[in-house]
Amino acid sequence: MRYKIISWLGQKLIFAIESLFRRTPVIQMPTPTWATGLCQHTGVILSEFNNLYNKNLREFGSISAEQNRITTGNSWKVFILKAYRRKISENYDLCPKTTRLIESIPEITTAMFSILEPKTHITPHRGPYAGVLRCQIPLIVPKGDLGIRVGETTHLWKIGTPLIFDDTIDHEAWNNTTERRVVLFIDFLRPLPWPLALINRLMIRVIGLSPFVGRAIRASR
């Protein structure tokens, strides 16, 4: 009961804070230079991903039960490096070059490898918090029927090109091919004016200390 009350209060607080952020919407945000820079290291990042064994990858639904409600078909797996600025040191050790790149970019709050196995669909949903935007660095993109819809626009992943979007907009992704799709999945601080930027950083810290994130980190080890 105590956890449910804390969770309810947390959701109300997030909703109130988000209402402030939405007054300063992101319109045609240019691609951050650090995102383009990460794409220049795709080979290094992919090499470290390929060195992971399948036992290191987790079904996202086993880490966060909420993901089971939006995943159909085969499997959505992840390998989490950090979540809301909380690092998973064991996973950092397995990907030292990737994590050095990530740690050089202060805007990044969450980073993980996201694996859509063949015949997997992430159904329409919205992200949990408007204080961050999402960047996906494509690492493995098979040919065939796969993509991501954000609002009214469908995007195709392309190696060497970062995909930036607001994940609080209704979106879905699918992989109907016979191979897995892999991206480096990144959340980063939403550009905001002062003092909203400070409020946002404090909220990221509060969410990072929440039981929800704590459970996900423990399940990722």
N, C-alpha and C positions, 0 to 999 in steps of 0.2 A: 504493500500500500504506500509506504514511504517513497519508494522508487517511482511509482505512478504519479504521486503528487509532484515530486521534483521534476519529472519529465513533463508534466502538464505545465508547470510554471515556466520551465525552460522554453517550451514551444511558444507560450504567450510572449515571453521576453523577446525571442527571435522574431516573432511576427511584428512586434512593436518597433524593433530596430530596423527591420527590413522596410517598413513603411517610410522611414526616413531616406533610406538608400534609393528607393524607387523614384524619389523626386529628382534624382540626378541620374537618369538612365544612360547606359552606354550606347552611343550611337556611332556606328561605323568606326569602332576603335581600331587604330592601326595595330598591326602585329608587333608585339614587343620585340626589341632587338635580341633579347636573350632567347626567345623562342626560335628565332631564325638561327641563332648560334647553336642551340641544342641540335637542330637538324643537321648541322655540319658534323656532329659526332654520332650520327645514327649508327655507323658501323661499330663503334666502340660499345655503345649502349646495347645494340643487338647481340654482340658477342657475349656480353655478360649475361644477358637474358638466356642465350642458348646454353650457357654453362650451368644454369639452374636445372635441377632434376624435377620431374613432375611432382615428386613428393614435397618439393618446396612450394608448389602452387596450391592455393586453397580455393575451394568453391566459395564464391563471394557470399552465398547464402549461409554457409557455415560460420562466417565471420559476422555478418549482419543479417539477421533473419528477415529484415525488411526487403532485402534483395530477392528473396524467393518469390515475392508477390509480383515482381516485374520481369522475371526470367522464365522463358518457356523454351521447350526444345531440349537441346543437348546440355550445354554447360557454359557458365561464365566464371572464369577463374581469375584470381588476382594474386599479386605478390606485392605487399604493401611495404614501402620504405619509410614513409612518414605520414602522419594523419593529424591535421590541425596543429602542425609544428611539432608534434611529438614523434621522435625518431624511434625506430625499432632497430636497436644496435646490432642484433644478430643478422638481420637482413641487410643492414648497411655493410657488414663485413663481407657478405657474399657478392656485393656489387660496388667495390670501392671506387672505381672510375666514374660510374654513373652518379654515385652519391656525392663525389667531389664536385661534379658539375652542378648538381642540384643545390648543394650547400653554398655555392658561389652566387646564388640568385636569391636575395632576401625576400623577394615577393612571393616565393613559392611556399604554400602552407601544407599541401598534401601531394604525395607522389607515389605512384605504384605502376607496376606492369598490369595491363588489363588485357585478358585473353578471351576472345569470343571463339569458342570451339565451333566446328562446322554445325550447321543447322540449328543455330541459336538465335533467339529473338529477345531483345530487351524491350519490353512493351512500353507504351507511352507513359511518361512520368515527369516529374520536375524535381530538381535538386533541393536539398534541405535548407540552404542558406544563401541569401543573395549577396553576402559580403565577399564572395569569391567569384571569379570567372574560371572557365575551364580551358585548358590547352591540351591537345592530344598530338603527340609526336609519333607518326606512323612508323612502325618497325617491320611488320610483315603484313602485306596487303595482297591476298590472293585475287585472282581474276574471277569474275562472275558476279552473282547477285549479292551485293553487300553494300552497306552505306549507313548513314545516319541522317535522320530528319530532325531539324530544329525549327519549330514553328511551322512555317509554310515552305521552308527551303530544305531540299535534300542535298547532302554533301557526300562526296566520295573521297576516301582517304588517298593521299598520294605521298609516296616516299619523298622526303626532302621538303615537304610543305606542312607547317604546323596548322592545326585546325583550332580556331579560337571561337568560343561561344559562351553564352550565358545559360547555364544549365538549369536555371529556374524557369526558363521557357520550356513549354511542353516539348519533349523530344523522345525519340526511340532509335534503336540501332538493331541491325540484323546482319547475319552472316549465313547465307544460304548456299555457300560453296562447300567443297569437300576438304578445305584446309582451314587451319586456325588463323584468325586475325589478331595481331598484337600491336598495341600502342603503349607508349609511355604516357600515362594519364596524370595530369597535373592540375591542381587547383592553385590559383594565385590571387593575391589581394585585389579586390575591385578598386579601380582608381576613384578616389573620392576627395572632395575638398575638406579642409580643416573646418571644424573639429570632427567631422564624420569619420575621417581616416583613423583618428585616435580611438573613437568609439568602436570602430570595426576591429582594430587590433586587439582591444580588450575583449570583445566578443569571441574572437578566434581563440584567445587564451581560455576563456570560460568554457567554450565548447570542448576544447582539447582536454580539459580537466573533468569533463562529464563522465558519468558511468557508461554512457553509450559508446564513447570513444575508447574508454579504458577496456571495456569488454572486447572491442574489435582488435585492439592492439594485443591483448593477451591471446586471443584466438589466432593471431597471425604469426606467433612465434613458433 
